[in-house]
Amino acid sequence: MKIGIAGTGRMGTAMALRLLDKGYEVMVWNRTRERTATSEAAGASVAPTPGALVAASDKIISILTNATAMQAVYTGKDGLLSVDVTGKLFIEMSTVRAAEHQALASKVESVGALLLECAVSGTVKPAREGTLVGFAGGKPEAFTEAEPLLEKLCRRVELIGAMGAGASMKLAANLLLTVFWQALAEACSLMHTVPIEPERLIGLLADSNIGAAILRARGAAVAAALEGKPAEAASFDVDFMRKDLRDMLQEAQALGVSLPVATRTLSSLDEASRAGFGKIDGTQYPAYWTNHAKARRYV
């Protein structure tokens, strides 16, 4: 089976490598050509345009930065929908609002193709290992067709509901994650004057009754950052968290619900970005908060 991947950022590249390992024939495209280099070196071919990617692929995965990029890649000149897409299946994995996927689905279906949204929970390492969690939304027949492929990328993938349900589920999951990094940062700041080794501190928090799976999985990186050790490559940085939080707040406004904790978290992350820390990984955020925000007063 020939799989096309539009968008070879960190996640798209990890997925391409995973599918190559599983024996798929993979073609990739990215707006910035040099970002396809890792996939190409591993055996993927590179399409010159999104349209060429579709023409050469049986199924197409897109995982793009935001809704603006998604719309441009699908509907722009030489975009994914610029060629004959009759009978093709598009699997859209970008983290956007439900309405964005709903609008895209209408465009895709109007030209004879199927669209399944399947935002995923997890970062680069789970994508590379095939242990993501997938939140799908769309028609059951689209999910049935996509499921064998998605099972190569996800340890669990479920059809949440109609188009838009998967996007809503991803924003809900990321709300918990982004607020967790803020809460962890504040918890570490409470321990700033206690002479306990960071590794032991994080280990105890991970073993407490609120210990999150992300802390058990990435606690070593958090402890290393608290110790001042060199940072590992970011997989979910502050600026991406800010982008997702803005989407959550827009969605909440449309639904008429209040997200006060998410609102305050966004304010704190905005401050970190203005101070030059927008590209640090979530695992480094507690160290930033402890070192740079310990004297602040929030009321």
C-alpha positions in Angstrom: 0.0 0.0 0.0 1.2 3.5 -0.9 0.9 6.0 1.9 1.3 9.8 1.4 2.1 12.0 4.3 1.6 15.8 4.0 3.6 17.6 6.7 6.9 16.2 7.9 7.4 18.2 11.1 8.4 16.2 14.1 5.3 14.1 14.2 4.9 13.6 10.5 8.5 12.4 10.2 8.1 10.0 13.1 5.0 8.5 11.4 6.8 8.2 8.1 9.6 6.3 9.7 7.2 4.0 11.6 5.3 3.2 8.4 8.5 2.5 6.5 9.5 0.1 9.2 6.1 -1.7 8.8 6.7 -2.2 5.1 4.6 0.5 3.6 5.7 2.5 0.6 5.8 6.0 1.8 5.8 9.3 -0.1 6.1 12.6 1.8 5.6 16.3 1.1 6.4 19.4 3.2 6.3 23.0 2.4 9.9 23.4 3.5 11.7 20.8 1.3 14.7 20.2 3.7 12.3 19.0 6.4 11.7 15.9 4.3 15.4 14.9 4.5 15.1 12.4 7.4 12.2 10.6 5.8 13.9 10.5 2.4 17.1 9.1 3.9 15.0 6.3 5.5 13.5 5.3 2.1 10.6 7.6 1.5 10.1 9.3 -1.8 9.4 13.1 -1.9 6.6 14.6 -3.9 7.1 18.0 -5.5 3.5 19.2 -4.6 0.6 18.1 -2.5 -1.3 17.2 -5.6 1.5 14.9 -6.8 1.5 13.2 -3.4 -2.2 12.4 -3.8 -1.8 11.1 -7.3 0.9 8.6 -6.2 -0.8 7.4 -3.0 -3.6 5.1 -1.9 -4.2 6.8 1.4 -3.1 10.3 2.5 -2.2 11.4 6.0 -2.0 15.1 6.7 -0.6 16.5 10.0 -0.1 20.2 9.8 0.7 23.1 12.1 -2.7 24.8 12.3 -6.0 25.4 10.5 -4.6 28.0 8.1 -1.9 25.6 7.0 -4.4 22.8 6.7 -6.7 24.8 4.4 -3.8 26.0 2.3 -2.4 22.4 1.8 -5.8 21.0 0.9 -7.3 23.8 -1.2 -4.4 25.9 -2.4 -2.8 25.8 -5.8 -1.4 22.3 -6.5 -3.1 21.3 -3.2 -4.2 17.9 -2.1 -7.6 18.5 -3.8 -6.2 19.9 -7.0 -6.1 16.5 -8.7 -8.6 13.7 -9.2 -9.2 12.3 -5.7 -12.2 10.1 -6.5 -12.2 7.1 -4.1 -9.2 8.4 -2.1 -9.1 8.4 1.8 -7.7 11.4 3.6 -6.8 11.0 7.3 -6.4 14.5 8.8 -4.4 14.5 12.1 -3.8 18.2 12.7 -4.9 19.7 16.1 -7.6 22.1 15.1 -11.2 23.0 16.1 -14.1 20.8 15.3 -15.6 23.3 12.9 -12.4 23.4 10.8 -12.6 19.6 10.2 -16.3 19.8 9.5 -15.8 22.5 6.8 -12.9 20.5 5.2 -15.0 17.3 5.2 -17.6 19.0 3.0 -15.0 20.1 0.5 -13.4 16.6 0.4 -16.6 14.8 0.0 -17.8 17.2 -2.7 -15.0 15.9 -5.0 -15.6 12.2 -4.4 -13.2 11.4 -1.6 -13.5 10.5 2.1 -12.1 12.4 5.1 -11.5 10.9 8.5 -10.2 13.2 11.2 -7.9 11.4 13.7 -6.0 13.7 16.0 -3.6 11.8 18.2 -2.4 12.0 21.8 1.3 11.5 22.2 4.5 13.0 21.0 7.5 12.0 18.8 8.6 8.9 20.7 5.1 7.3 20.8 4.6 8.1 17.1 7.9 6.4 16.3 6.9 3.4 18.4 3.3 3.1 17.2 1.9 3.8 20.7 -0.2 6.9 20.1 -3.9 7.2 21.1 -6.1 8.2 18.2 -9.4 10.2 18.4 -11.2 9.6 15.2 -14.3 11.4 13.9 -16.2 10.9 10.7 -18.2 8.3 8.8 -18.0 4.7 10.0 -17.0 3.5 6.5 -14.1 5.9 6.5 -13.0 4.7 9.9 -13.2 1.0 8.8 -11.0 1.8 5.8 -8.5 3.7 7.9 -8.4 1.5 10.9 -5.7 -1.1 9.7 -3.3 1.7 8.9 -4.1 3.7 12.1 -3.4 0.6 14.2 0.2 0.7 13.0 0.5 4.1 14.5 -1.7 3.8 17.6 -1.9 1.5 20.6 -5.6 2.5 20.8 -7.7 4.2 18.2 -11.5 4.8 18.5 -14.2 6.4 16.5 -15.5 9.1 18.9 -18.4 10.2 16.7 -19.3 12.3 13.7 -16.8 14.7 12.1 -15.6 17.1 14.7 -15.9 14.8 17.7 -12.3 13.7 17.3 -11.0 17.3 17.2 -13.0 18.1 20.3 -11.6 15.0 22.1 -8.0 16.1 21.2 -8.6 19.6 22.6 -10.0 18.1 25.8 -7.0 15.8 26.2 -4.5 18.6 25.5 -6.3 20.8 28.0 -5.4 18.3 30.7 -1.9 18.0 29.4 -1.1 21.8 29.2 -2.7 22.5 32.6 -0.7 19.6 34.0 2.6 21.1 33.0 1.6 24.4 34.7 0.5 22.6 37.8 3.7 20.5 37.9 5.8 23.7 37.5 4.0 25.3 40.4 4.4 22.1 42.5 8.2 22.1 41.9 8.4 25.8 42.9 6.9 24.9 46.3 9.8 22.5 46.8 12.4 25.0 45.6 14.0 25.5 49.0 13.7 21.8 50.1 17.1 20.0 49.7 15.7 17.1 47.7 17.3 15.8 44.5 15.1 16.5 41.4 15.1 12.9 40.4 13.8 11.9 43.8 11.2 14.7 43.8 9.8 13.8 40.5 9.8 10.1 41.4 7.7 10.8 44.5 5.3 13.0 42.6 5.0 10.3 39.9 4.2 7.7 42.6 1.6 9.9 44.3 -2.1 9.5 43.9 -2.1 12.2 41.2 0.9 10.8 39.3 0.2 11.2 35.6 1.4 8.7 32.9 3.3 11.5 31.2 5.3 12.1 34.4 6.2 8.4 34.7 7.2 8.4 31.0 9.1 11.7 30.9 10.0 12.3 34.5 13.7 11.8 33.9 13.7 14.7 31.4 11.9 16.9 33.9 14.4 16.0 36.6 17.3 16.6 34.2 16.0 20.1 33.4 15.6 20.9 37.1 19.3 19.9 37.5 20.3 22.3 34.8 21.4 19.5 32.4 21.3 20.1 28.6 17.8 19.9 27.1 16.6 17.1 24.8 14.9 18.1 21.6 11.4 19.6 22.2 8.5 17.4 21.2 5.6 19.6 22.5 6.9 23.1 23.2 5.4 26.1 24.9 4.4 27.8 21.7 2.5 24.7 20.5 0.7 24.6 23.9 -0.2 28.2 23.5 -1.7 27.5 20.1 -3.8 24.6 21.4 -5.0 26.6 24.4 -6.2 29.4 22.1 -8.1 26.8 20.1 -9.6 25.5 23.3 -10.7 28.9 24.4 -12.3 29.7 21.0 -14.1 26.4 21.1 -15.3 27.1 24.7 -16.6 30.5 23.6 -18.5 29.0 20.7 -20.0 26.4 23.1 -20.8 29.0 25.8 -18.7 27.3 28.5 -16.0 28.7 30.8 -12.4 27.5 31.0 -10.8 29.6 33.8 -7.9 27.3 34.5 -7.0 27.1 30.8 -7.3 30.9 30.5 -4.8 31.4 33.4 -2.5 28.7 32.0 -2.4 30.5 28.6 -1.5 33.7 30.4 1.5 32.0 32.1 2.7 30.4 28.9 2.3 33.7 27.0 4.6 35.2 29.6 7.2 32.4 29.1 7.1 32.9 25.4 7.6 36.7 25.7 10.6 36.0 27.9 12.2 33.9 25.1 11.1 30.4 26.3 8.5 29.6 23.6 10.5 26.8 22.1 11.3 24.8 25.3 9.7 21.5 25.8 7.0 20.9 28.4 9.5 18.9 30.4 11.6 22.0 30.7 8.8 24.3 31.8 8.9 23.4 35.5 12.6 24.4 35.5 11.8 27.7 33.8 9.0 28.4 36.2 11.1 27.6 39.3 14.1 29.7 38.1 12.3 32.6 36.4 8.9 33.0 38.0 9.4 32.1 41.7 9.2 35.7 42.8 5.9 36.5 40.9 2.6 36.8 42.7 -0.6 35.7 41.0 -3.9 36.6 42.5 
